[in-house]
Amino acid sequence: MFRLLIVVAFLGLIGIGAYLIEPGMELTPEQAVRYDLQQTTSTEDLSNRINTSLEEGDYDSAVMYSEIAEFAGFALSPEAADAMHQASGITATIGRTTGDLVGGFFTGEATSVAGLSGAVASDLTVIGDVRDISNQAPKMLAGEPYSEIILGLSVVGVGVTGATVATGGGGLPGRIGVTLLKVAAKTGSLTADFSRTLTRMVGDAVNFPGLRQTLRSVSLTDSAATREAVTVYARSINTAELAPVVARMNDIRGNAGAAETVRLMRYVDNTEDLEDIAGMSAALGRKTRGVAEITGKSSLRAFKTTLNIVEFIIRNIIAFLSWLGSLILFAFGRRIVRRR
C-alpha cells in the first residue's frame, strides 16, 4: 500500500508540472529574452563587460550592460557599481560629451550619443552633406575610388533637408535616418552584404552618371555653389526604394537611441534583418545590441524558437513520465489483485 501511495503522489506531481507549463501560458518577448539571458550571462560577466567598456572610454556600452543586468535580475559587483557611479558624475559627463559633440559636428563620424548629436546637427544644416560631397565628388570626377554610399546619401540628404524645410519639419525623420546610415558607413558599422545592397539602392536613387555631369560644372571648393547645384539636382532623384530603409533606421533610433542604431547595423545583412532589429529594439530599447551580443540572437523569433524547443522537450518528458507512471501503476494494480 505504501508503494502505491508513492506512485500516486509521483503521478500527481507530474500532473501539476504539466498544468504549470500549459501552452496557454505564453511568455512575452521580454520574458523570453530574460530567460535566455539568465542562461547565457552572469553577474561576473556583466560586471567585467562594464569595467572593460569604461576602461575603453565607452560609457554608453557600460550603461547598456548595466541596464541588461537590472533587466535580467543580476546584481553588479561592488567594483562595477562604483565605477559606474564615478563615470556618471557631472565632471566626467561634461568632459566626455563636449569633445564628442564637437567632433561629430565637424567630421560626421561618431558612435557616442553626444557625437551622433553633433553629426545629425551638421547634416540638418546641410553643412555635413556639402562637406561630404566636397570630399567624395573630386574623387569621383578624377576616376579615383570613392564611397558611393556617402556621396549618394549626402545628395539624398540635401534633397530631404529641402523637403523638411518645405514641409515645416515633416521630413525630419527621413533626414535623421539618412544621417545615421552615413555615419554607419563612415564608422565601418555596415556589413559587407548590406553595404552592397545599400550601394545599389543609392545608385538607383541618385543616378551617378547624371550627378557626375552636374558636378563637373561646379567649383567644389565653393560650398554655396555646390549646395545650390546639388539642391536642384536632388529634385530629380527617386528615393522610393530607399525610403523604407531610412524610415526603419529612424524607428530604431526612437527605440534604442542614435548611437545604438549605428552600432546595431553590424547585425544587419539585408532588409529583413533590419526589420528584425527594429522589432527587437521596440521591445528591448537600448539593451538590444547587448542582448544580441551576449546571446548571439538578433530577432525575437530566435528567442521564441528556443523557448518552443524547451517547452517541447519538457512536455515530451512529462508525457514519457506519465506513460511510465501508468505502467508502474498498472503493475502494482495487478500485484494487489493477485494478492487479494
C-alpha positions as CSV (number, residue, x, y, z in Angstrom):
1,M,0.0,0.0,0.0
2,F,2.9,2.4,0.9
3,R,4.4,1.9,-2.6
4,L,1.1,2.5,-4.2
5,L,0.8,5.9,-2.4
6,I,4.3,6.8,-3.6
7,V,3.3,6.1,-7.2
8,V,0.1,8.1,-6.8
9,A,2.0,11.1,-5.4
10,F,4.6,10.8,-8.2
11,L,1.9,10.9,-10.8
12,G,0.2,13.9,-9.0
13,L,3.5,15.9,-9.2
14,I,3.7,15.1,-12.9
15,G,0.2,16.4,-13.4
16,I,0.9,19.6,-11.5
17,G,4.0,20.2,-13.7
18,A,2.0,19.6,-16.9
19,Y,-0.6,22.1,-15.7
20,L,2.0,24.8,-14.9
21,I,3.6,24.7,-18.4
22,E,0.3,24.5,-20.3
23,P,0.8,26.1,-23.7
24,G,-1.8,28.7,-22.9
25,M,0.7,30.4,-20.6
26,E,2.7,32.1,-23.4
27,L,5.7,34.1,-22.4
28,T,6.0,37.7,-23.5
29,P,9.0,38.7,-25.7
30,E,10.6,40.4,-22.7
31,Q,10.2,37.2,-20.6
32,A,11.7,35.1,-23.4
33,V,14.8,37.3,-23.6
34,R,15.2,37.4,-19.8
35,Y,15.1,33.6,-19.7
36,D,17.8,33.4,-22.3
37,L,20.0,36.0,-20.7
38,Q,19.8,34.1,-17.4
39,Q,21.2,31.1,-19.2
40,T,24.0,32.9,-21.1
41,T,25.4,35.5,-18.8
42,S,26.1,36.2,-15.1
43,T,26.9,38.9,-12.6
44,E,30.6,38.4,-13.2
45,D,30.3,38.5,-17.0
46,L,28.2,41.7,-17.0
47,S,30.4,43.4,-14.4
48,N,33.5,42.6,-16.5
49,R,31.9,44.0,-19.6
50,I,31.0,47.2,-17.7
51,N,34.6,47.6,-16.4
52,T,36.1,46.9,-19.8
53,S,33.8,49.4,-21.5
54,L,34.7,52.1,-19.0
55,E,38.4,51.4,-19.4
56,E,38.0,51.8,-23.2
57,G,36.0,55.1,-22.7
58,D,32.8,53.5,-24.0
59,Y,30.4,54.9,-21.4
60,D,27.3,54.2,-23.5
61,S,28.1,50.5,-23.6
62,A,28.7,50.4,-19.9
63,V,25.2,51.9,-19.3
64,M,23.7,49.3,-21.7
65,Y,25.3,46.4,-19.8
66,S,24.1,47.9,-16.5
67,E,20.6,48.0,-17.8
68,I,20.8,44.4,-19.0
69,A,22.0,43.3,-15.6
70,E,19.0,45.0,-14.0
71,F,16.6,43.6,-16.6
72,A,17.9,40.0,-16.1
73,G,18.0,40.2,-12.3
74,F,21.7,40.2,-11.8
75,A,23.4,42.4,-9.2
76,L,26.6,44.1,-10.3
77,S,29.8,43.6,-8.4
78,P,30.7,46.4,-6.0
79,E,33.7,47.4,-8.2
80,A,31.5,47.7,-11.3
81,A,28.8,49.6,-9.4
82,D,31.3,52.1,-8.1
83,A,32.9,52.5,-11.5
84,M,29.5,53.3,-13.0
85,H,28.8,55.8,-10.2
86,Q,32.2,57.6,-10.9
87,A,31.7,57.7,-14.7
88,S,28.2,59.2,-14.4
89,G,29.4,62.1,-12.3
90,I,28.9,65.7,-13.7
91,T,32.5,66.4,-14.4
92,A,33.1,63.2,-16.3
93,T,29.9,63.6,-18.2
94,I,30.7,67.2,-19.3
95,G,34.2,66.3,-20.4
96,R,33.0,63.3,-22.4
97,T,30.1,64.9,-24.2
98,T,31.7,68.2,-25.1
99,G,34.5,66.6,-27.1
100,D,32.2,64.0,-28.8
101,L,29.7,66.7,-29.8
102,V,32.3,68.9,-31.4
103,G,34.0,66.0,-33.2
104,G,30.7,64.7,-34.5
105,F,29.7,68.1,-35.9
106,F,32.8,68.7,-37.8
107,T,33.7,65.2,-39.0
108,G,30.3,63.5,-39.2
109,E,31.9,60.4,-37.6
110,A,30.7,59.3,-34.2
111,T,29.5,56.3,-32.1
112,S,28.5,58.0,-28.9
113,V,25.2,59.7,-28.1
114,A,26.9,63.2,-28.0
115,G,28.9,62.5,-31.2
116,L,25.8,61.4,-33.1
117,S,24.0,64.6,-31.9
118,G,26.8,66.7,-33.4
119,A,26.7,64.7,-36.7
120,V,23.0,65.0,-37.0
121,A,23.1,68.7,-36.2
122,S,25.7,69.3,-39.0
123,D,23.6,67.4,-41.5
124,L,20.4,69.2,-40.6
125,T,22.0,72.4,-41.6
126,V,23.3,70.8,-44.8
127,I,26.9,71.6,-43.7
128,G,27.6,67.9,-43.2
129,D,26.2,66.9,-46.6
130,V,28.1,69.6,-48.5
131,R,31.3,68.7,-46.6
132,D,30.9,65.0,-47.6
133,I,30.1,65.9,-51.2
134,S,33.1,68.1,-51.4
135,N,35.2,65.3,-50.0
136,Q,33.9,62.5,-52.3
137,A,32.9,64.3,-55.5
138,P,36.5,65.2,-56.6
139,K,37.5,61.6,-56.3
140,M,34.5,60.6,-58.5
141,L,35.4,63.2,-61.1
142,A,39.0,62.1,-61.1
143,G,38.1,58.5,-61.6
144,E,39.5,57.6,-58.1
145,P,37.9,55.2,-55.6
146,Y,35.2,57.0,-53.6
147,S,32.3,56.0,-51.4
148,E,29.1,55.8,-53.4
149,I,27.1,55.3,-50.2
150,I,28.5,58.5,-48.5
151,L,28.3,60.6,-51.7
152,G,24.9,59.3,-52.7
153,L,23.4,59.7,-49.2
154,S,24.7,63.2,-49.0
155,V,22.9,64.1,-52.2
156,V,19.7,62.4,-50.8
157,G,20.3,64.3,-47.6
158,V,20.3,67.6,-49.3
159,G,17.0,66.8,-51.0
160,V,15.4,65.5,-47.8
161,T,16.6,68.7,-46.0
162,G,14.8,70.8,-48.6
163,A,11.7,68.8,-48.2
164,T,12.0,69.1,-44.4
165,V,12.1,72.9,-44.7
166,A,9.3,73.0,-47.2
167,T,7.0,70.9,-45.0
168,G,7.8,72.6,-41.8
169,G,9.8,69.7,-40.4
170,G,7.7,66.9,-41.9
171,G,10.8,65.3,-43.5
172,L,12.9,65.3,-40.3
173,P,12.6,61.6,-39.5
174,G,13.9,60.8,-43.0
175,R,16.7,63.4,-42.6
176,I,17.8,61.7,-39.4
177,G,17.6,58.2,-40.9
178,V,19.9,59.3,-43.8
179,T,22.4,60.7,-41.4
180,L,22.5,57.5,-39.4
181,L,23.2,55.5,-42.5
182,K,26.0,57.8,-43.5
183,V,27.6,57.6,-40.0
184,A,27.3,53.8,-40.0
185,A,29.1,53.8,-43.4
186,K,31.9,56.1,-42.1
187,T,32.5,54.2,-38.9
188,G,32.6,50.8,-40.6
189,S,29.4,49.6,-38.9
190,L,27.8,48.3,-42.2
191,T,28.3,44.7,-43.0
192,A,29.6,43.8,-46.5
193,D,26.3,42.3,-47.6
194,F,24.2,45.3,-46.5
195,S,26.8,47.7,-48.0
196,R,26.3,46.1,-51.4
197,T,22.5,46.3,-51.0
198,L,22.7,50.0,-49.9
199,T,25.1,50.8,-52.7
200,R,22.7,49.5,-55.3
201,M,19.7,51.3,-53.7
202,V,21.6,54.6,-53.5
203,G,22.9,54.2,-57.1
204,D,19.3,53.6,-58.3
205,A,18.1,56.7,-56.4
206,V,20.8,59.2,-57.3
207,N,21.9,58.2,-60.8
208,F,25.7,58.8,-60.5
209,P,26.3,59.5,-64.3
210,G,23.8,62.3,-64.1
211,L,25.3,63.6,-60.8
212,R,28.8,63.5,-62.4
213,Q,27.7,65.7,-65.2
214,T,26.1,68.2,-62.8
215,L,29.2,68.4,-60.5
216,R,31.6,68.9,-63.4
217,S,30.2,72.4,-64.0
218,V,30.6,73.4,-60.3
219,S,33.6,74.6,-58.3
220,L,33.5,72.1,-55.5
221,T,35.6,74.4,-53.4
222,D,32.6,76.9,-53.4
223,S,30.3,75.4,-50.8
224,A,27.4,77.7,-51.7
225,A,27.6,76.9,-55.4
226,T,27.9,73.2,-54.6
227,R,24.9,73.3,-52.3
228,E,22.8,75.1,-54.9
229,A,23.7,72.7,-57.7
230,V,23.1,69.6,-55.7
231,T,19.8,71.0,-54.3
232,V,18.5,71.4,-57.9
233,Y,19.7,68.0,-58.9
234,A,18.2,66.3,-55.8
235,R,14.7,67.2,-57.0
236,S,15.1,64.6,-59.7
237,I,16.2,61.7,-57.5
238,N,13.8,58.7,-56.7
239,T,14.1,57.5,-53.1
240,A,11.1,55.1,-53.2
241,E,13.1,52.0,-52.5
242,L,15.4,53.7,-50.1
243,A,12.7,55.4,-48.1
244,P,11.6,52.2,-46.1
245,V,15.2,51.6,-45.0
246,V,15.6,55.2,-43.9
247,A,12.3,55.1,-42.0
248,R,13.3,51.9,-40.2
249,M,16.6,53.5,-39.2
250,N,14.7,56.3,-37.6
251,D,12.4,53.8,-35.9
252,I,15.3,52.0,-34.3
253,R,16.7,55.4,-33.2
254,G,13.4,56.1,-31.5
255,N,13.6,52.8,-29.7
256,A,17.3,52.4,-28.9
257,G,18.9,55.8,-29.5
258,A,21.0,57.2,-32.3
259,A,24.4,55.7,-31.2
260,E,22.9,52.2,-30.7
261,T,21.2,52.4,-34.1
262,V,24.6,52.8,-35.8
263,R,26.2,50.0,-33.8
264,L,23.3,47.7,-34.4
265,M,24.0,47.8,-38.1
266,R,26.7,45.3,-37.5
267,Y,23.9,42.7,-37.2
268,V,22.2,43.7,-40.5
269,D,23.0,41.8,-43.7
270,N,19.7,42.6,-45.5
271,T,16.4,44.5,-45.2
272,E,14.8,41.5,-43.4
273,D,17.5,41.7,-40.7
274,L,16.8,45.5,-40.4
275,E,13.1,44.7,-39.8
276,D,14.1,42.1,-37.1
277,I,16.3,44.6,-35.4
278,A,13.6,47.2,-35.4
279,G,11.1,44.8,-33.9
280,M,13.6,43.7,-31.2
281,S,14.5,47.3,-30.4
282,A,10.8,48.1,-29.9
283,A,10.7,45.5,-27.1
284,L,14.2,46.0,-25.6
285,G,15.2,49.6,-26.4
286,R,18.8,50.5,-25.6
287,K,19.5,46.9,-24.4
288,T,19.1,45.5,-27.9
289,R,22.7,45.4,-29.0
290,G,23.9,43.9,-25.7
291,V,21.3,41.2,-25.8
292,A,22.3,40.3,-29.4
293,E,25.9,40.3,-28.5
294,I,25.5,38.2,-25.4
295,T,23.0,35.6,-26.7
296,G,24.0,35.6,-30.4
297,K,20.4,36.4,-31.4
298,S,19.2,39.5,-33.3
299,S,15.5,38.8,-33.6
300,L,12.7,38.0,-31.2
301,R,11.8,35.0,-33.3
302,A,15.0,33.3,-32.3
303,F,14.1,33.6,-28.6
304,K,10.6,32.3,-29.2
305,T,12.1,29.3,-31.1
306,T,14.4,28.5,-28.2
307,L,11.5,28.5,-25.8
308,N,9.4,26.4,-28.0
309,I,12.1,23.8,-28.2
310,V,12.5,23.8,-24.4
311,E,8.7,23.6,-24.0
312,F,8.6,20.7,-26.5
313,I,11.3,18.8,-24.6
314,I,9.6,19.4,-21.2
315,R,6.2,18.3,-22.5
316,N,7.6,15.1,-24.0
317,I,9.5,14.3,-20.8
318,I,6.2,14.7,-18.9
319,A,4.4,12.5,-21.5
320,F,7.1,9.9,-21.1
321,L,6.9,10.0,-17.3
322,S,3.2,9.8,-17.4
323,W,3.4,6.8,-19.6
324,L,6.0,5.2,-17.3
325,G,3.9,6.0,-14.2
326,S,0.9,4.4,-15.8
327,L,2.9,1.2,-16.4
328,I,4.1,1.2,-12.8
329,L,0.6,1.8,-11.5
330,F,-0.7,-1.0,-13.7
331,A,1.9,-3.3,-12.5
332,F,1.2,-2.5,-8.8
333,G,-2.5,-2.9,-9.5
334,R,-2.0,-6.4,-10.9
335,R,0.1,-7.4,-7.9
336,I,-2.6,-6.1,-5.5
337,V,-5.3,-8.1,-7.4
338,R,-3.3,-11.2,-7.3
339,R,-2.7,-11.0,-3.6
340,R,-6.3,-10.5,-3.0
